[in-house]
Amino acid sequence: MKVLMVSWEYPPVVVGGLGRHVHHLATELVEAGHEVVVLSRRPTGTDASTHPTITHISEGVLVVAVAEDPAHFVFGEDMLAWTLAMGHAMVRAGVALGKPGLGDGWQPDVVHAHDWLVAHPAIALAEYFDVPLVSTLHATEAGRHSGWISGTINRQVHSVEWWLANESDSIITCSVSMEDEVTELYGPQLPPITVIRNGIDVTTWNYRQRAPRSGPPRLLFVGRLEYEKGVQDIIAALPRIRRSHPGTTLAVAGEGTQFEWLQQEARTNRVLRSVTFLGNLDHTELLSWLHAADAIVLPSRYEPFGIIALEAAAAGTPLVTSTAGGLGEAVVDGVTGMSFLPGDVEGLTSAVREVLDDPAAAQRRAEAARERLTADFDWHRVAVDTAQVYLSAKRRVRHPLARPDIPQRPLPGR
C-alpha cells in the first residue's frame, strides 16, 4: 500500500517516544514492501531561510520535513497557534505530493495521523485524496491530567483530540487501557478501535547480566519531567529506601516543565545530594546508565504505554513500575518486574527494597522480561497488524459534528 504518515516528530526531530515509534513503524512497513511517505517538520525555532522544507529518502522512507511557516510562534507560549501554523505548512506540502512535477502525482491509499498535533493536516489531506484516515492516539489530554481538564488550552487540546477521533475511519491505541480511555472520552460514535502495542528492536539494546553490586545501590528514572510521570513519588520514597539500603542514589534522565519543582521536592525530602538530574541522554549514554543501574523505577501516575520499560527490559535492567495504563500490561508483577499502584509511595518503597534485597531474583525477572519482548513486542508484528488496519479501513460518510462535552474540573493534587 501507499501510506502517508503525518507526525510532528520524526528523526532527527525527536521529542519523545512518539518520534521513535513512527520511525520504527515506517521503516518496518517499507521492509514489508509498502511505500511510505512521512510528513513531518524541521526543528523547533528554525525558519524557512535557514531550514527550508526538504524531501529526502531515509532507510527507504520518503521524508518530507516542512519548514516552520510563519516562524513567529513559540511552541511553549503559542501552542495552538504554532500547531495550526505547522498544520498549514504540512497541508501545502502534502497537497504538492499529488501534483505532477512536484510529487509526480503521488496518491496515498491511506493517511495515518499520529496524535492531536497533526489533526488538521491529516484530516484535510485524507479528504483531499479521498482516502481513509487512520489515527493512532498515543495519549489524551485528560489522561495526562488525571482525568481532569482545568485550563483553556487543556480544553482546546481535548476538543482537537475528540475531533480527530471522530473524523477518523479507524483508530489504533497502544494498550487496552488506552482503548477504554478513548472510548470513554470521545465516544459513542467512534470508528473501530484496534489495540496494537508498541514494539522494540532488541538488537539495538545490548543485554547485560547484572554483575554483583559493588558500592551503594543505584536507581534510575528515564522519562519526561512532568507531574504524570510520578518522579515526585520516587523522590519521596528515596529517604525510606536509604534507611534500609544506605547510600542509595537516584539518577533522573529527561527534561520537562517540572524540573525546578522536582529539585525542590528533592530538597524538601533531604535527598538533593543523592539525586542527579542528567538531562536528555543519547542512545549510548542511556544504555550505559541502564547497564549500571540496579533497577529502573517508572512511577507513572498516567502512562498510555511506557516504551522505556521495553528498552530497559531489552538491556537487562530490573523493572520496578507502577500499574498505570500500559505499564500494567507491559510488566507482569513478580514475573517480569515488580509493580505497585500509581501514587503509592509505600508500595514503591517495598517493590524497590525487594529488588535490592534479592538481586538473583531480580535477575531472573529481568531475563523473563527480555524473553517476552521477542514474542509480544516485535516491530514486524506491529507493522503487519498496522497494515491490516490500513486494509480494512473504509472512508466513512461524514456528518456534521456537534460540540464535544468537555470536562471542566480543577487538576487534583496541585
Salt bridges, closest charged atoms under 4 A:
GLU28 OE2 - HIS380 ND1 3.80
GLU59 OE2 - HIS23 NE2 2.65
ASP69 OD2 - ARG92 NH1 2.93
ASP130 OD1 - ARG395 NE 3.51
GLU141 OE1 - ARG144 NH2 2.85
GLU141 OE2 - HIS145 ND1 3.72
GLU161 OE2 - ARG144 NH2 3.08
GLU167 OE1 - ARG398 NE 3.34
ASP169 OD2 - ARG395 NH1 3.76
ASP169 OD1 - ARG398 NH1 2.69
GLU228 OE2 - ARG224 NH2 3.41
ASP233 OD1 - ARG301 NH2 2.83
ASP294 OD1 - ARG213 NE 3.22
GLU303 OE1 - LYS229 NZ 2.73
GLU311 OE2 - ARG20 NH2 3.15
GLU329 OE1 - ARG197 NH2 3.65
GLU346 OE2 - ARG240 NH1 2.38
ASP357 OD1 - HIS245 NE2 2.71
ASP376 OD2 - ARG372 NE 3.06
